[in-house]
Amino acid sequence: MNDTYKKLELVTPDFDSRLASLIIELERMREKKLGGTTEASTFFQLKKIFHIFESVGSARIEGNNTTVAEYIEITIEDGNKEKDENIVEIENSERAMDFIDNALISRHKKIDRAFISDIHKIVTKDLSASKEGSKTPGDYRKVPVVIKNSKHKPADYIKVPDLMEELIDFINVENEPKYDLLKTAIAHHRFAWIHPFDNGNGRSVRLFTYAMLVNYGFNVEVGRIINPTAVFCIDRNKYYDALAKADDFSKEGLLSWCEYFLSGLKREIEKIYKLADYQFLKTKILLPALDMSLNRKVINDEEYKILKVAVEKQVFQFSDISPVFADMPRVTLSRKISALKKKEMIMPQGKSSIKYVLCFGNKYLRRDVVEMLDKNGFLPANT
């Protein structure tokens, strides 16, 4: 066993410490009913965009040079072309996040050995083992590994199954909810310290952390979007240094890591909470994005007028549009609305066939929505 190994257990901060205050504030955020004015369907669309931010950020930590802007352009313009491995790597992380949301929110699965293996299989799918793939997807490593730019020597591969079993038991023990975020931070460090796979450990541990946060109630089903990788990709070296401080498993080192992680998480959650306020989302993101799309001739004047009503009303119907086109025959206007549905710029609200909401995940509007999110500080640094 590695000389620094210590049994995995919770460490608790002093009551009057900054970390204790952080935990209390984050717990209040989790318990707080958002009561936001942004429609659920709009929030789900934002979640998909933040999945892109998370996936690109995680890949860039590992040395992938693709930016969010480049990835958006490639997915818009080159959807049917053969993709290079940098793009596949990012798409895999997006799929893994969808898998996590579906498994934990919809099917209430637990985070166990099989779940972690599934994440690793998705992360490394269709990637060369010599690059960002794996020779044994989903299986714990049976070889020694070295971590680039790190003094840490991961545990002997013979010990990996026992160490991972200890970690899985740790995260599934029923503790008081106030310890959930502390457990998440400690588990992130231990997973990274073990380095259980032959490759893809960094992406896997960040998805593992995302899964724990989703499991603990930070998810879109309750009006929340979480983007933990934004904490780490601001400064990759600072992330690695913070992890390294905990490698001796001292209480001081572990609490220092927890404070780094949870302070960044709080900062990101506070930013994203702004998007629950539809007035903010409308005036700062969606209307400026529509103006950009019109100026770039991605949409025409008539489409702009309809979509502007969609943004202003958030949920709209035919009677909201007709006054804007008073001289246009009803049948012509109906065709224009149908054309926007076909282009996926609008969609029915729920099961309703007469009420609609704006869609901005399509190739026409996504680029400009992402640009406005960036201008308002929602895009993680260095992505």
C-alpha positions in Angstrom: 0.0 0.0 0.0 1.2 3.5 -0.8 3.0 4.9 2.3 0.6 7.9 2.5 -2.5 5.8 2.5 -5.1 6.5 5.2 -8.5 5.0 5.7 -11.1 7.0 3.9 -13.3 9.0 6.3 -14.9 12.4 6.7 -12.9 15.2 8.1 -14.8 18.1 9.6 -13.8 21.7 9.7 -13.7 23.9 12.8 -17.0 25.6 13.5 -15.7 29.1 13.0 -13.7 28.3 9.8 -14.3 29.7 6.3 -15.0 26.1 5.1 -17.7 25.6 7.7 -19.4 28.9 6.6 -19.1 27.7 2.9 -20.8 24.4 3.7 -23.7 26.2 5.6 -24.1 28.6 2.6 -24.1 25.8 0.1 -26.6 23.9 2.2 -28.9 26.9 2.2 -28.6 27.1 -1.6 -29.6 23.5 -1.9 -32.6 23.8 0.4 -33.7 27.1 -1.0 -36.7 26.9 -3.3 -35.7 28.9 -6.3 -39.1 30.1 -7.4 -37.6 31.4 -10.6 -39.5 32.9 -13.4 -37.7 31.0 -16.2 -39.8 28.2 -17.7 -38.7 24.6 -17.1 -38.3 23.9 -20.8 -36.0 26.9 -21.2 -34.0 25.8 -18.2 -33.6 22.3 -19.8 -32.2 23.9 -22.9 -29.7 25.9 -20.8 -28.7 22.6 -19.2 -27.7 21.2 -22.6 -25.5 24.3 -23.3 -23.9 24.0 -19.9 -23.2 20.4 -20.6 -21.1 21.6 -23.6 -19.3 24.0 -21.3 -18.6 21.2 -18.8 -17.4 18.8 -21.5 -15.1 21.2 -23.3 -13.7 22.4 -20.0 -13.0 18.9 -18.8 -11.3 18.0 -22.1 -9.2 21.2 -22.1 -7.8 20.3 -18.6 -6.5 17.1 -20.2 -4.8 19.0 -23.0 -7.5 19.1 -25.7 -7.1 22.6 -27.3 -10.7 22.8 -28.7 -12.5 25.9 -27.4 -16.2 26.2 -26.8 -16.6 28.5 -29.8 -14.7 26.0 -32.1 -16.8 23.1 -30.8 -20.1 25.0 -31.4 -19.0 25.9 -35.0 -18.0 22.3 -35.7 -21.3 20.9 -34.5 -23.2 23.5 -36.5 -21.3 23.3 -39.8 -19.8 19.8 -39.9 -22.4 17.6 -38.3 -22.1 14.9 -40.9 -18.3 15.0 -41.4 -15.9 12.5 -39.9 -14.8 14.0 -36.6 -11.3 14.1 -35.2 -10.7 12.6 -31.7 -10.7 16.0 -30.0 -14.3 16.4 -30.9 -15.3 12.8 -30.1 -13.7 13.3 -26.7 -16.0 16.2 -26.0 -19.1 14.5 -27.4 -18.4 11.5 -25.2 -18.4 13.7 -22.1 -21.7 15.2 -23.2 -23.2 11.7 -23.6 -21.8 10.7 -20.2 -23.6 13.6 -18.5 -26.8 12.7 -20.3 -26.3 9.1 -19.0 -25.8 10.4 -15.5 -28.9 12.6 -15.5 -31.0 9.7 -16.9 -29.7 7.1 -14.5 -29.7 9.1 -11.3 -32.7 11.4 -11.9 -35.1 9.3 -14.0 -34.2 5.8 -12.9 -32.8 6.5 -9.4 -29.8 4.3 -9.8 -27.0 4.4 -7.2 -23.4 5.2 -7.9 -21.7 1.8 -7.7 -18.9 -0.1 -9.5 -21.1 -0.8 -12.6 -22.1 2.9 -12.8 -18.5 4.1 -12.6 -17.5 1.6 -15.3 -20.3 2.7 -17.6 -19.0 6.3 -17.3 -15.5 5.2 -18.2 -16.8 3.2 -21.2 -18.7 6.3 -22.5 -15.8 8.6 -21.9 -13.3 6.5 -23.8 -15.6 5.2 -26.6 -14.1 5.5 -30.2 -10.9 7.0 -28.9 -7.4 5.6 -29.6 -5.9 3.9 -26.6 -2.6 5.7 -27.4 -4.4 9.1 -27.0 -7.5 9.6 -24.9 -9.0 6.1 -25.1 -8.5 3.0 -23.1 -7.2 -0.5 -23.7 -9.7 -1.8 -21.2 -12.7 0.4 -21.2 -14.7 0.1 -17.9 -12.1 -2.2 -16.3 -9.8 -1.2 -13.5 -6.2 -0.9 -14.6 -3.8 -3.8 -14.3 -0.7 -1.8 -15.0 1.2 1.0 -13.2 0.3 4.5 -14.4 2.1 7.9 -14.2 0.3 11.2 -13.8 1.8 14.0 -16.0 3.1 17.0 -14.2 2.5 15.4 -10.8 4.8 14.1 -8.0 2.0 11.7 -6.9 2.6 8.0 -7.7 -0.8 6.3 -7.9 -1.4 3.2 -5.8 -0.2 -0.2 -7.0 -2.8 -1.6 -9.5 -3.2 -4.7 -7.2 -4.8 -2.4 -4.6 -7.1 -0.6 -7.0 -10.2 -2.8 -6.5 -10.0 -2.6 -2.7 -9.4 1.1 -2.8 -12.4 1.7 -5.1 -14.6 -0.6 -3.1 -13.7 1.5 0.0 -14.5 4.7 -2.0 -17.9 3.4 -3.2 -18.8 2.3 0.3 -17.8 5.7 1.6 -20.1 7.7 -0.8 -23.1 5.4 -0.2 -23.0 5.5 3.6 -26.0 7.4 4.9 -24.7 10.5 6.6 -26.5 13.7 7.6 -27.2 15.8 4.5 -24.9 18.6 5.8 -21.9 16.3 5.0 -22.9 15.7 1.4 -20.7 18.4 -0.2 -17.8 17.6 2.1 -18.1 13.9 1.0 -18.2 15.0 -2.7 -14.9 17.0 -2.3 -13.2 14.2 -0.4 -14.4 11.6 -2.9 -13.1 13.6 -5.8 -9.7 13.7 -4.3 -9.6 10.0 -3.5 -10.8 9.0 -7.0 -8.0 11.1 -8.5 -5.5 9.8 -6.0 -6.4 6.1 -6.8 -6.4 6.7 -10.6 -8.3 3.5 -11.2 -8.2 3.3 -15.0 -5.4 3.0 -17.5 -6.5 6.3 -19.1 -9.4 8.8 -18.9 -9.2 9.2 -15.1 -9.4 13.0 -15.1 -12.6 13.1 -17.2 -14.0 10.2 -15.3 -13.4 11.8 -11.9 -15.1 15.1 -12.9 -18.1 13.2 -14.2 -18.1 11.1 -11.0 -18.2 14.4 -9.1 -21.0 15.7 -11.3 -22.9 12.5 -10.6 -22.5 13.0 -6.8 -23.8 16.6 -7.0 -26.8 15.5 -9.1 -27.5 12.7 -6.6 -27.4 15.2 -3.7 -30.0 17.5 -5.3 -28.1 19.9 -7.5 -29.9 19.0 -10.7 -32.2 20.6 -13.3 -35.2 18.7 -12.1 -35.3 21.0 -9.1 -34.4 24.1 -11.1 -30.7 23.9 -10.8 -27.8 23.6 -13.3 -24.4 22.5 -12.0 -21.1 23.0 -13.8 -18.3 21.7 -11.4 -15.6 21.6 -14.1 -15.8 25.4 -14.2 -14.2 25.4 -10.8 -11.2 23.4 -12.1 -10.6 24.8 -15.6 -10.1 28.4 -14.4 -6.6 27.5 -13.5 -5.5 24.0 -14.3 -2.2 24.3 -12.3 -4.1 25.6 -9.3 -6.5 22.7 -9.5 -3.6 20.2 -9.5 -1.8 22.0 -6.7 -5.0 22.0 -4.6 -5.4 18.2 -5.1 -1.7 17.7 -4.3 -2.0 19.4 -0.9 -4.4 16.6 0.1 -2.2 13.7 -1.0 -0.7 13.2 2.4 -4.3 12.7 3.8 -3.6 15.2 6.6 -6.7 16.9 8.0 -5.1 20.3 7.0 -4.5 19.2 3.5 -7.9 17.6 2.9 -9.7 20.6 4.4 -7.6 23.0 2.2 -8.7 21.0 -0.9 -12.4 21.0 0.3 -12.3 24.8 0.7 -10.8 25.3 -2.8 -13.5 23.0 -4.3 -16.5 24.3 -2.4 -15.7 28.0 -2.7 -15.4 27.6 -6.5 -18.7 25.6 -6.6 -20.5 28.3 -4.6 -19.2 30.9 -7.0 -20.5 28.9 -10.0 -23.9 28.2 -8.5 -24.4 31.9 -7.7 -23.7 32.8 -11.3 -26.1 30.2 -12.7 -28.9 31.2 -10.3 -29.2 34.4 -12.2 -30.6 32.5 -15.1 -33.6 31.4 -13.1 -34.7 35.1 -13.3 -36.3 35.3 -16.7 -36.0 39.1 -16.8 -32.2 38.7 -16.6 -32.2 35.8 -19.1 -34.4 37.8 -21.5 -32.7 41.1 -21.4 -29.0 40.0 -21.1 -29.0 36.8 -23.1 -31.9 36.0 -25.4 -32.9 39.4 -26.9 -29.2 40.4 -27.6 -28.7 36.9 -29.1 -31.7 37.4 -31.4 -30.3 40.8 -32.5 -27.0 39.1 -33.3 -28.7 36.4 -35.3 -30.6 39.0 -37.4 -27.5 41.1 -38.0 -25.6 38.0 -39.2 -28.6 37.1 -41.4 -29.0 33.7 -39.7 -32.7 34.6 -39.4 -34.8 37.0 -41.5 -36.9 39.9 -40.5 -40.2 38.0 -40.2 -38.6 35.2 -38.2 -37.0 37.8 -35.9 -40.4 39.4 -35.2 -42.0 36.1 -34.3 -39.0 35.0 -32.2 -38.9 38.3 -30.4 -42.5 37.8 -29.4 -41.5 34.3 -28.2 -38.8 35.8 -26.1 -40.9 38.6 -24.7 -43.8 36.3 -23.8 -41.8 33.2 -22.9 -44.9 31.1 -23.7 -46.8 32.4 -26.7 -49.6 31.4 -29.1 -51.0 32.4 -32.5 -53.0 35.3 -31.1 -49.8 36.9 -29.7 -48.2 36.9 -33.1 -51.1 38.0 -35.3 -51.1 41.7 -34.2 -47.4 42.0 -35.3 -48.5 40.8 -38.8 -51.9 42.6 -39.1 -51.9 42.6 -42.9 -50.7 39.0 -43.3 -53.4 36.4 -44.1 -53.9 33.9 -41.2 -52.9 30.9 -43.4 -49.6 32.5 -44.4 -48.7 33.3 -40.8 -49.6 29.7 -39.8 -47.2 28.5 -42.4 -44.4 30.7 -41.1 -45.0 29.4 -37.6 -44.9 25.8 -38.9 -41.6 26.6 -40.7 -40.1 27.8 -37.4 -41.2 24.6 -35.8 -39.6 22.6 -38.6 -36.3 24.5 -38.1 -36.6 23.8 -34.4 -36.6 27.5 -33.5 -39.8 27.0 -31.6 -41.5 24.0 -30.0 -44.8 23.2 -28.4 -45.0 23.9 -24.7 -45.3 20.4 -23.1 -48.2 18.5 -24.7 -49.9 21.7 -25.9 -50.3 22.1 -29.6 -51.3 25.7 -29.5 -48.7 27.2 -27.1 -45.0 27.5 -28.0 -41.7 28.4 -26.5 -38.4 29.5 -28.0 -35.8 26.9 -28.9 -32.2 28.0 -28.9 -30.3 24.8 -29.0 -30.6 24.7 -32.8 -27.9 25.6 -35.3 -29.5 28.9 -36.0 -29.5 30.4 -32.5 -27.1 28.4 -30.4 -24.0 30.2 -31.5 -25.3 33.6 -30.5 -26.8 32.5 -27.2 -23.5 31.0 -26.2 -21.7 34.2 -27.2 -24.1 36.2 -24.9 -23.6 33.8 -22.1 -19.8 34.3 -22.5 -20.2 38.1 -22.5 -22.1 37.8 -19.3 -19.5 35.7 -17.5 -21.1 32.2 -17.7 -18.5 30.6 -19.9 -15.8 29.0 -17.8 -12.4 30.7 -18.0 -9.9 29.3 -20.5 -12.5 27.5 -22.6 
